[in-house]
Amino acid sequence: MNLVSWAAATPARRIAITAILVIIGLAAIAVAIIYGVHANTLPKVFVGKSHHGIHPIRIAIAAIVGVGLLILAFLVNRRPAPRPAATFDE
């Protein structure tokens, strides 16, 4: 059972998982934008005390994670809920 089929098991679970994935995906894209802005123009709370690491790599990773989570949220929301098995009474 993969994540998409597990999340689509009930409508309430599908809505909750989709909302969580969208929020985290948008947060990751916001982080990519924050890394893309010149670090000296941001308050220290956003960039920390030191500027370690290569910002283009951080931007790419945050953007890829954000877009990936948004795509996963779309797939979870798009998949229809499974129908219960038909029972035939004799």
PDB file as gemmi writes it, atoms N, CA and C in Angstrom:
CRYST1    1.000    1.000    1.000  90.00  90.00  90.00 P 1                      
ATOM      1  N   MET A   1       0.847  -1.171   0.000  1.00  0.00           N  
ATOM      2  CA  MET A   1       0.000   0.000   0.000  1.00  0.00           C  
ATOM      3  C   MET A   1       0.900   1.244   0.000  1.00  0.00           C  
ATOM      4  N   ASN A   2       0.727   2.073  -1.004  1.00  0.00           N  
ATOM      5  CA  ASN A   2       1.538   3.281  -1.071  1.00  0.00           C  
ATOM      6  C   ASN A   2       0.820   4.445  -0.399  1.00  0.00           C  
ATOM      7  N   LEU A   3       1.494   5.567  -0.284  1.00  0.00           N  
ATOM      8  CA  LEU A   3       0.953   6.729   0.435  1.00  0.00           C  
ATOM      9  C   LEU A   3      -0.314   7.256  -0.210  1.00  0.00           C  
ATOM     10  N   VAL A   4      -0.346   7.276  -1.540  1.00  0.00           N  
ATOM     11  CA  VAL A   4      -1.514   7.829  -2.222  1.00  0.00           C  
ATOM     12  C   VAL A   4      -2.745   6.978  -1.958  1.00  0.00           C  
ATOM     13  N   SER A   5      -2.622   5.649  -2.038  1.00  0.00           N  
ATOM     14  CA  SER A   5      -3.791   4.801  -1.783  1.00  0.00           C  
ATOM     15  C   SER A   5      -4.172   4.813  -0.313  1.00  0.00           C  
ATOM     16  N   TRP A   6      -3.204   4.893   0.593  1.00  0.00           N  
ATOM     17  CA  TRP A   6      -3.511   4.957   2.023  1.00  0.00           C  
ATOM     18  C   TRP A   6      -4.230   6.249   2.358  1.00  0.00           C  
ATOM     19  N   ALA A   7      -3.777   7.356   1.796  1.00  0.00           N  
ATOM     20  CA  ALA A   7      -4.374   8.652   2.103  1.00  0.00           C  
ATOM     21  C   ALA A   7      -5.768   8.790   1.505  1.00  0.00           C  
ATOM     22  N   ALA A   8      -6.033   8.088   0.423  1.00  0.00           N  
ATOM     23  CA  ALA A   8      -7.336   8.194  -0.227  1.00  0.00           C  
ATOM     24  C   ALA A   8      -8.354   7.213   0.347  1.00  0.00           C  
ATOM     25  N   ALA A   9      -8.015   6.535   1.440  1.00  0.00           N  
ATOM     26  CA  ALA A   9      -8.904   5.517   1.993  1.00  0.00           C  
ATOM     27  C   ALA A   9     -10.226   6.110   2.463  1.00  0.00           C  
ATOM     28  N   THR A  10     -10.216   7.263   3.100  1.00  0.00           N  
ATOM     29  CA  THR A  10     -11.445   7.924   3.520  1.00  0.00           C  
ATOM     30  C   THR A  10     -11.374   9.389   3.108  1.00  0.00           C  
ATOM     31  N   PRO A  11     -12.516  10.004   2.857  1.00  0.00           N  
ATOM     32  CA  PRO A  11     -12.494  11.417   2.446  1.00  0.00           C  
ATOM     33  C   PRO A  11     -11.883  12.341   3.501  1.00  0.00           C  
ATOM     34  N   ALA A  12     -12.152  12.100   4.772  1.00  0.00           N  
ATOM     35  CA  ALA A  12     -11.591  12.962   5.819  1.00  0.00           C  
ATOM     36  C   ALA A  12     -10.075  12.849   5.862  1.00  0.00           C  
ATOM     37  N   ARG A  13      -9.574  11.631   5.733  1.00  0.00           N  
ATOM     38  CA  ARG A  13      -8.117  11.434   5.731  1.00  0.00           C  
ATOM     39  C   ARG A  13      -7.498  12.086   4.511  1.00  0.00           C  
ATOM     40  N   ARG A  14      -8.170  11.994   3.374  1.00  0.00           N  
ATOM     41  CA  ARG A  14      -7.644  12.594   2.145  1.00  0.00           C  
ATOM     42  C   ARG A  14      -7.545  14.106   2.278  1.00  0.00           C  
ATOM     43  N   ILE A  15      -8.571  14.728   2.850  1.00  0.00           N  
ATOM     44  CA  ILE A  15      -8.561  16.184   3.027  1.00  0.00           C  
ATOM     45  C   ILE A  15      -7.468  16.598   3.997  1.00  0.00           C  
ATOM     46  N   ALA A  16      -7.310  15.862   5.095  1.00  0.00           N  
ATOM     47  CA  ALA A  16      -6.283  16.200   6.092  1.00  0.00           C  
ATOM     48  C   ALA A  16      -4.881  16.060   5.512  1.00  0.00           C  
ATOM     49  N   ILE A  17      -4.614  14.950   4.839  1.00  0.00           N  
ATOM     50  CA  ILE A  17      -3.282  14.731   4.254  1.00  0.00           C  
ATOM     51  C   ILE A  17      -3.003  15.771   3.175  1.00  0.00           C  
ATOM     52  N   THR A  18      -3.996  16.086   2.359  1.00  0.00           N  
ATOM     53  CA  THR A  18      -3.809  17.092   1.317  1.00  0.00           C  
ATOM     54  C   THR A  18      -3.485  18.452   1.918  1.00  0.00           C  
ATOM     55  N   ALA A  19      -4.213  18.837   2.963  1.00  0.00           N  
ATOM     56  CA  ALA A  19      -3.971  20.134   3.600  1.00  0.00           C  
ATOM     57  C   ALA A  19      -2.572  20.201   4.202  1.00  0.00           C  
ATOM     58  N   ILE A  20      -2.155  19.134   4.852  1.00  0.00           N  
ATOM     59  CA  ILE A  20      -0.815  19.102   5.464  1.00  0.00           C  
ATOM     60  C   ILE A  20       0.258  19.198   4.390  1.00  0.00           C  
ATOM     61  N   LEU A  21       0.102  18.439   3.300  1.00  0.00           N  
ATOM     62  CA  LEU A  21       1.096  18.474   2.223  1.00  0.00           C  
ATOM     63  C   LEU A  21       1.162  19.847   1.558  1.00  0.00           C  
ATOM     64  N   VAL A  22       0.021  20.491   1.369  1.00  0.00           N  
ATOM     65  CA  VAL A  22       0.007  21.824   0.750  1.00  0.00           C  
ATOM     66  C   VAL A  22       0.698  22.839   1.660  1.00  0.00           C  
ATOM     67  N   ILE A  23       0.405  22.791   2.951  1.00  0.00           N  
ATOM     68  CA  ILE A  23       1.018  23.746   3.887  1.00  0.00           C  
ATOM     69  C   ILE A  23       2.529  23.569   3.926  1.00  0.00           C  
ATOM     70  N   ILE A  24       2.995  22.333   4.025  1.00  0.00           N  
ATOM     71  CA  ILE A  24       4.443  22.091   4.081  1.00  0.00           C  
ATOM     72  C   ILE A  24       5.092  22.445   2.741  1.00  0.00           C  
ATOM     73  N   GLY A  25       4.414  22.142   1.635  1.00  0.00           N  
ATOM     74  CA  GLY A  25       4.951  22.484   0.311  1.00  0.00           C  
ATOM     75  C   GLY A  25       5.088  23.981   0.110  1.00  0.00           C  
ATOM     76  N   LEU A  26       4.064  24.730   0.528  1.00  0.00           N  
ATOM     77  CA  LEU A  26       4.147  26.189   0.415  1.00  0.00           C  
ATOM     78  C   LEU A  26       5.208  26.770   1.343  1.00  0.00           C  
ATOM     79  N   ALA A  27       5.373  26.163   2.515  1.00  0.00           N  
ATOM     80  CA  ALA A  27       6.429  26.620   3.430  1.00  0.00           C  
ATOM     81  C   ALA A  27       7.809  26.376   2.822  1.00  0.00           C  
ATOM     82  N   ALA A  28       7.998  25.235   2.162  1.00  0.00           N  
ATOM     83  CA  ALA A  28       9.291  24.949   1.522  1.00  0.00           C  
ATOM     84  C   ALA A  28       9.565  25.927   0.386  1.00  0.00           C  
ATOM     85  N   ILE A  29       8.541  26.280  -0.370  1.00  0.00           N  
ATOM     86  CA  ILE A  29       8.728  27.265  -1.443  1.00  0.00           C  
ATOM     87  C   ILE A  29       9.035  28.637  -0.852  1.00  0.00           C  
ATOM     88  N   ALA A  30       8.406  28.975   0.274  1.00  0.00           N  
ATOM     89  CA  ALA A  30       8.712  30.241   0.944  1.00  0.00           C  
ATOM     90  C   ALA A  30      10.161  30.264   1.423  1.00  0.00           C  
ATOM     91  N   VAL A  31      10.646  29.137   1.922  1.00  0.00           N  
ATOM     92  CA  VAL A  31      12.046  29.052   2.348  1.00  0.00           C  
ATOM     93  C   VAL A  31      12.971  29.251   1.152  1.00  0.00           C  
ATOM     94  N   ALA A  32      12.608  28.676   0.008  1.00  0.00           N  
ATOM     95  CA  ALA A  32      13.425  28.869  -1.200  1.00  0.00           C  
ATOM     96  C   ALA A  32      13.473  30.339  -1.594  1.00  0.00           C  
ATOM     97  N   ILE A  33      12.349  31.023  -1.465  1.00  0.00           N  
ATOM     98  CA  ILE A  33      12.319  32.452  -1.796  1.00  0.00           C  
ATOM     99  C   ILE A  33      13.164  33.241  -0.801  1.00  0.00           C  
ATOM    100  N   ILE A  34      13.085  32.877   0.470  1.00  0.00           N  
ATOM    101  CA  ILE A  34      13.892  33.576   1.488  1.00  0.00           C  
ATOM    102  C   ILE A  34      15.377  33.375   1.209  1.00  0.00           C  
ATOM    103  N   TYR A  35      15.772  32.150   0.828  1.00  0.00           N  
ATOM    104  CA  TYR A  35      17.177  31.930   0.487  1.00  0.00           C  
ATOM    105  C   TYR A  35      17.573  32.691  -0.771  1.00  0.00           C  
ATOM    106  N   GLY A  36      16.613  32.908  -1.680  1.00  0.00           N  
ATOM    107  CA  GLY A  36      16.927  33.603  -2.925  1.00  0.00           C  
ATOM    108  C   GLY A  36      17.121  35.093  -2.762  1.00  0.00           C  
ATOM    109  N   VAL A  37      16.510  35.661  -1.732  1.00  0.00           N  
ATOM    110  CA  VAL A  37      16.651  37.088  -1.472  1.00  0.00           C  
ATOM    111  C   VAL A  37      18.049  37.328  -0.892  1.00  0.00           C  
ATOM    112  N   HIS A  38      18.601  38.439  -1.210  1.00  0.00           N  
ATOM    113  CA  HIS A  38      19.930  38.768  -0.688  1.00  0.00           C  
ATOM    114  C   HIS A  38      19.907  38.701   0.832  1.00  0.00           C  
ATOM    115  N   ALA A  39      20.791  37.929   1.429  1.00  0.00           N  
ATOM    116  CA  ALA A  39      20.751  37.643   2.867  1.00  0.00           C  
ATOM    117  C   ALA A  39      20.946  38.887   3.724  1.00  0.00           C  
ATOM    118  N   ASN A  40      21.614  39.901   3.229  1.00  0.00           N  
ATOM    119  CA  ASN A  40      21.857  41.095   4.041  1.00  0.00           C  
ATOM    120  C   ASN A  40      20.612  41.966   4.204  1.00  0.00           C  
ATOM    121  N   THR A  41      19.613  41.758   3.365  1.00  0.00           N  
ATOM    122  CA  THR A  41      18.405  42.564   3.468  1.00  0.00           C  
ATOM    123  C   THR A  41      17.361  41.948   4.390  1.00  0.00           C  
ATOM    124  N   LEU A  42      17.595  40.731   4.850  1.00  0.00           N  
ATOM    125  CA  LEU A  42      16.640  40.058   5.723  1.00  0.00           C  
ATOM    126  C   LEU A  42      17.017  40.238   7.188  1.00  0.00           C  
ATOM    127  N   PRO A  43      16.037  40.217   8.077  1.00  0.00           N  
ATOM    128  CA  PRO A  43      16.355  40.234   9.506  1.00  0.00           C  
ATOM    129  C   PRO A  43      17.129  38.975   9.883  1.00  0.00           C  
ATOM    130  N   LYS A  44      17.916  39.069  10.936  1.00  0.00           N  
ATOM    131  CA  LYS A  44      18.754  37.946  11.351  1.00  0.00           C  
ATOM    132  C   LYS A  44      17.940  36.710  11.731  1.00  0.00           C  
ATOM    133  N   VAL A  45      16.683  36.888  12.118  1.00  0.00           N  
ATOM    134  CA  VAL A  45      15.877  35.739  12.526  1.00  0.00           C  
ATOM    135  C   VAL A  45      15.645  34.790  11.346  1.00  0.00           C  
ATOM    136  N   PHE A  46      15.641  35.297  10.101  1.00  0.00           N  
ATOM    137  CA  PHE A  46      15.412  34.447   8.945  1.00  0.00           C  
ATOM    138  C   PHE A  46      16.657  33.705   8.491  1.00  0.00           C  
ATOM    139  N   VAL A  47      17.804  34.311   8.587  1.00  0.00           N  
ATOM    140  CA  VAL A  47      19.005  33.704   8.023  1.00  0.00           C  
ATOM    141  C   VAL A  47      19.959  33.162   9.070  1.00  0.00           C  
ATOM    142  N   GLY A  48      19.738  33.427  10.321  1.00  0.00           N  
ATOM    143  CA  GLY A  48      20.621  32.907  11.356  1.00  0.00           C  
ATOM    144  C   GLY A  48      21.811  33.804  11.590  1.00  0.00           C  
ATOM    145  N   LYS A  49      22.727  33.322  12.435  1.00  0.00           N  
ATOM    146  CA  LYS A  49      23.890  34.122  12.807  1.00  0.00           C  
ATOM    147  C   LYS A  49      25.015  34.026  11.795  1.00  0.00           C  
ATOM    148  N   SER A  50      25.102  32.904  11.097  1.00  0.00           N  
ATOM    149  CA  SER A  50      26.186  32.745  10.133  1.00  0.00           C  
ATOM    150  C   SER A  50      25.601  32.337   8.788  1.00  0.00           C  
ATOM    151  N   HIS A  51      26.359  32.556   7.760  1.00  0.00           N  
ATOM    152  CA  HIS A  51      25.915  32.260   6.403  1.00  0.00           C  
ATOM    153  C   HIS A  51      26.717  31.090   5.852  1.00  0.00           C  
ATOM    154  N   HIS A  52      26.485  29.927   6.412  1.00  0.00           N  
ATOM    155  CA  HIS A  52      27.184  28.738   5.920  1.00  0.00           C  
ATOM    156  C   HIS A  52      26.367  28.088   4.829  1.00  0.00           C  
ATOM    157  N   GLY A  53      27.041  27.408   3.933  1.00  0.00           N  
ATOM    158  CA  GLY A  53      26.347  26.691   2.870  1.00  0.00           C  
ATOM    159  C   GLY A  53      26.235  27.514   1.609  1.00  0.00           C  
ATOM    160  N   ILE A  54      25.928  26.833   0.547  1.00  0.00           N  
ATOM    161  CA  ILE A  54      25.809  27.475  -0.746  1.00  0.00           C  
ATOM    162  C   ILE A  54      24.329  27.729  -0.997  1.00  0.00           C  
ATOM    163  N   HIS A  55      23.966  28.982  -1.152  1.00  0.00           N  
ATOM    164  CA  HIS A  55      22.561  29.345  -1.282  1.00  0.00           C  
ATOM    165  C   HIS A  55      21.889  28.790  -2.540  1.00  0.00           C  
ATOM    166  N   PRO A  56      22.540  28.723  -3.700  1.00  0.00           N  
ATOM    167  CA  PRO A  56      21.850  28.130  -4.862  1.00  0.00           C  
ATOM    168  C   PRO A  56      21.443  26.678  -4.631  1.00  0.00           C  
ATOM    169  N   ILE A  57      22.260  25.926  -3.916  1.00  0.00           N  
ATOM    170  CA  ILE A  57      21.903  24.532  -3.617  1.00  0.00           C  
ATOM    171  C   ILE A  57      20.725  24.504  -2.651  1.00  0.00           C  
ATOM    172  N   ARG A  58      20.736  25.348  -1.636  1.00  0.00           N  
ATOM    173  CA  ARG A  58      19.616  25.406  -0.695  1.00  0.00           C  
ATOM    174  C   ARG A  58      18.337  25.832  -1.396  1.00  0.00           C  
ATOM    175  N   ILE A  59      18.444  26.791  -2.306  1.00  0.00           N  
ATOM    176  CA  ILE A  59      17.274  27.248  -3.057  1.00  0.00           C  
ATOM    177  C   ILE A  59      16.699  26.099  -3.883  1.00  0.00           C  
ATOM    178  N   ALA A  60      17.562  25.388  -4.585  1.00  0.00           N  
ATOM    179  CA  ALA A  60      17.110  24.293  -5.439  1.00  0.00           C  
ATOM    180  C   ALA A  60      16.456  23.186  -4.626  1.00  0.00           C  
ATOM    181  N   ILE A  61      17.075  22.799  -3.527  1.00  0.00           N  
ATOM    182  CA  ILE A  61      16.527  21.720  -2.709  1.00  0.00           C  
ATOM    183  C   ILE A  61      15.178  22.127  -2.119  1.00  0.00           C  
ATOM    184  N   ALA A  62      15.068  23.327  -1.584  1.00  0.00           N  
ATOM    185  CA  ALA A  62      13.807  23.778  -1.000  1.00  0.00           C  
ATOM    186  C   ALA A  62      12.716  23.881  -2.061  1.00  0.00           C  
ATOM    187  N   ALA A  63      13.052  24.368  -3.237  1.00  0.00           N  
ATOM    188  CA  ALA A  63      12.057  24.493  -4.306  1.00  0.00           C  
ATOM    189  C   ALA A  63      11.612  23.123  -4.805  1.00  0.00           C  
ATOM    190  N   ILE A  64      12.544  22.199  -4.961  1.00  0.00           N  
ATOM    191  CA  ILE A  64      12.197  20.853  -5.426  1.00  0.00           C  
ATOM    192  C   ILE A  64      11.318  20.138  -4.403  1.00  0.00           C  
ATOM    193  N   VAL A  65      11.668  20.256  -3.130  1.00  0.00           N  
ATOM    194  CA  VAL A  65      10.849  19.639  -2.079  1.00  0.00           C  
ATOM    195  C   VAL A  65       9.456  20.262  -2.066  1.00  0.00           C  
ATOM    196  N   GLY A  66       9.373  21.577  -2.170  1.00  0.00           N  
ATOM    197  CA  GLY A  66       8.081  22.255  -2.164  1.00  0.00           C  
ATOM    198  C   GLY A  66       7.205  21.846  -3.326  1.00  0.00           C  
ATOM    199  N   VAL A  67       7.758  21.832  -4.528  1.00  0.00           N  
ATOM    200  CA  VAL A  67       6.993  21.449  -5.714  1.00  0.00           C  
ATOM    201  C   VAL A  67       6.613  19.969  -5.640  1.00  0.00           C  
ATOM    202  N   GLY A  68       7.530  19.141  -5.154  1.00  0.00           N  
ATOM    203  CA  GLY A  68       7.234  17.714  -5.006  1.00  0.00           C  
ATOM    204  C   GLY A  68       6.082  17.464  -4.043  1.00  0.00           C  
ATOM    205  N   LEU A  69       6.066  18.189  -2.938  1.00  0.00           N  
ATOM    206  CA  LEU A  69       4.968  18.031  -1.978  1.00  0.00           C  
ATOM    207  C   LEU A  69       3.644  18.529  -2.552  1.00  0.00           C  
ATOM    208  N   LEU A  70       3.682  19.599  -3.330  1.00  0.00           N  
ATOM    209  CA  LEU A  70       2.455  20.080  -3.961  1.00  0.00           C  
ATOM    210  C   LEU A  70       1.935  19.088  -5.000  1.00  0.00           C  
ATOM    211  N   ILE A  71       2.831  18.455  -5.738  1.00  0.00           N  
ATOM    212  CA  ILE A  71       2.420  17.432  -6.699  1.00  0.00           C  
ATOM    213  C   ILE A  71       1.828  16.228  -5.970  1.00  0.00           C  
ATOM    214  N   LEU A  72       2.457  15.818  -4.867  1.00  0.00           N  
ATOM    215  CA  LEU A  72       1.941  14.706  -4.078  1.00  0.00           C  
ATOM    216  C   LEU A  72       0.565  15.035  -3.501  1.00  0.00           C  
ATOM    217  N   ALA A  73       0.371  16.272  -3.061  1.00  0.00           N  
ATOM    218  CA  ALA A  73      -0.940  16.689  -2.560  1.00  0.00           C  
ATOM    219  C   ALA A  73      -1.984  16.623  -3.669  1.00  0.00           C  
ATOM    220  N   PHE A  74      -1.606  17.013  -4.870  1.00  0.00           N  
ATOM    221  CA  PHE A  74      -2.524  16.923  -6.005  1.00  0.00           C  
ATOM    222  C   PHE A  74      -2.903  15.475  -6.287  1.00  0.00           C  
ATOM    223  N   LEU A  75      -1.919  14.576  -6.257  1.00  0.00           N  
ATOM    224  CA  LEU A  75      -2.194  13.165  -6.526  1.00  0.00           C  
ATOM    225  C   LEU A  75      -3.083  12.548  -5.453  1.00  0.00           C  
ATOM    226  N   VAL A  76      -2.853  12.913  -4.209  1.00  0.00           N  
ATOM    227  CA  VAL A  76      -3.680  12.382  -3.118  1.00  0.00           C  
ATOM    228  C   VAL A  76      -5.107  12.883  -3.260  1.00  0.00           C  
ATOM    229  N   ASN A  77      -5.280  14.143  -3.589  1.00  0.00           N  
ATOM    230  CA  ASN A  77      -6.609  14.728  -3.698  1.00  0.00           C  
ATOM    231  C   ASN A  77      -7.332  14.265  -4.953  1.00  0.00           C  
ATOM    232  N   ARG A  78      -6.619  13.950  -5.987  1.00  0.00           N  
ATOM    233  CA  ARG A  78      -7.210  13.563  -7.267  1.00  0.00           C  
ATOM    234  C   ARG A  78      -7.742  12.145  -7.264  1.00  0.00           C  
ATOM    235  N   ARG A  79      -7.084  11.266  -6.541  1.00  0.00           N  
ATOM    236  CA  ARG A  79      -7.460   9.851  -6.547  1.00  0.00           C  
ATOM    237  C   ARG A  79      -8.817   9.665  -5.871  1.00  0.00           C  
ATOM    238  N   PRO A  80      -9.752   8.993  -6.537  1.00  0.00           N  
ATOM    239  CA  PRO A  80     -11.061   8.793  -5.919  1.00  0.00           C  
ATOM    240  C   PRO A  80     -10.983   7.792  -4.773  1.00  0.00           C  
ATOM    241  N   ALA A  81     -11.884   7.956  -3.824  1.00  0.00           N  
ATOM    242  CA  ALA A  81     -11.939   7.024  -2.693  1.00  0.00           C  
ATOM    243  C   ALA A  81     -12.366   5.651  -3.205  1.00  0.00           C  
ATOM    244  N   PRO A  82     -11.762   4.589  -2.697  1.00  0.00           N  
ATOM    245  CA  PRO A  82     -12.132   3.251  -3.165  1.00  0.00           C  
ATOM    246  C   PRO A  82     -13.567   2.918  -2.776  1.00  0.00           C  
ATOM    247  N   ARG A  83     -14.236   2.225  -3.672  1.00  0.00           N  
ATOM    248  CA  ARG A  83     -15.611   1.815  -3.406  1.00  0.00           C  
ATOM    249  C   ARG A  83     -15.615   0.525  -2.598  1.00  0.00           C  
ATOM    250  N   PRO A  84     -16.574   0.375  -1.715  1.00  0.00           N  
ATOM    251  CA  PRO A  84     -16.649  -0.879  -0.978  1.00  0.00           C  
ATOM    252  C   PRO A  84     -16.999  -2.024  -1.932  1.00  0.00           C  
ATOM    253  N   ALA A  85     -16.553  -3.203  -1.573  1.00  0.00           N  
ATOM    254  CA  ALA A  85     -16.800  -4.369  -2.415  1.00  0.00           C  
ATOM    255  C   ALA A  85     -18.300  -4.655  -2.456  1.00  0.00           C  
ATOM    256  N   ALA A  86     -18.771  -5.004  -3.637  1.00  0.00           N  
ATOM    257  CA  ALA A  86     -20.181  -5.299  -3.803  1.00  0.00           C  
ATOM    258  C   ALA A  86     -20.507  -6.647  -3.165  1.00  0.00           C  
ATOM    259  N   THR A  87     -21.600  -6.701  -2.462  1.00  0.00           N  
ATOM    260  CA  THR A  87     -22.042  -7.978  -1.869  1.00  0.00           C  
ATOM    261  C   THR A  87     -23.346  -8.384  -2.529  1.00  0.00           C  
ATOM    262  N   PHE A  88     -23.430  -9.626  -2.851  1.00  0.00           N  
ATOM    263  CA  PHE A  88     -24.623 -10.160  -3.494  1.00  0.00           C  
ATOM    264  C   PHE A  88     -25.330 -11.087  -2.528  1.00  0.00           C  
ATOM    265  N   ASP A  89     -26.540 -10.733  -2.188  1.00  0.00           N  
ATOM    266  CA  ASP A  89     -27.339 -11.571  -1.293  1.00  0.00           C  
ATOM    267  C   ASP A  89     -28.138 -12.546  -2.132  1.00  0.00           C  
ATOM    268  N   GLU A  90     -28.130 -13.794  -1.705  1.00  0.00           N  
ATOM    269  CA  GLU A  90     -28.874 -14.798  -2.461  1.00  0.00           C  
ATOM    270  C   GLU A  90     -30.186 -15.096  -1.807  1.00  0.00           C  
TER     271      GLU A  90                                                      
END                                                                             
